[in-house]
Amino acid sequence: MKWTDTLDIAIELAEAHPEIDPRTIRFTDLHRWVMELPEFEDDAEHSGEKILEAIQMAWIDEVS
């Protein structure tokens, strides 16, 4: 997965962290959790606030 795979990342995060409410996460935690996903293979520097927001919104949609 790459940073642009926001929906796939959101699905993986929802499965990996079912106890987390994605509306309350900090972007620093979100960035770390994405980097820790086993199938994630992108550069940490390629993310930004817009990408993290998109992942967060997709995660919110996934668990709603």
N, C-alpha and C positions, 0 to 999 in steps of 0.2 A: 504494500500500500504506500501511496504517496500522500502528501498534504492535500492534494486536490481531491482525494477520494473521501470527501467529507461524510457521505452517508455510510460507507463501509466502516470508517473510523468510529462514527457515532454508534453503530450497531455493536461493534467490538467493545467500546467503552461501556455501553449499557450492560453488556454481559459480564464484563470484568469488574464493574463497580455498581452492582444493583442497589446498594445502600445509599448511593449518592444522588442528591437532587441536582441535576445539571443547571438549574437556575441559580444555584448558590455557589458555584465553583469559581475559583480564582484562575485566571489564565495561566499563571505560573504552574499550578497543579495540572491543569488541562494539558499544557505543553509536555510536562513530564510524563503524564499517563499515556499520551499518544506515543511518545518516544519509547516507552516500555512495552508497547504492544508487540507480540512476537512476530507478526507479519509486516510490521512497519519498516520500510527501507528507504527513508528519505533523510536529507540533511536537516539537522536541527535549525540551521540558519535560514531555511527556506520558508519558515512559517512567519506569520505576522498577525496583527490584531484582527484583520478581516478574515483570515483563514480560521483562526481560533473562534471567532464569532460564528462563522458558518458551521463549524463542527458543533459548537454549543447548541445552536438552533436545531440542527439535525438531531442531536441527542435528546433535546427537549421534545421534539416531535416523535421520536422513537418511543419514549416512555410515556407519552400522553395518551 
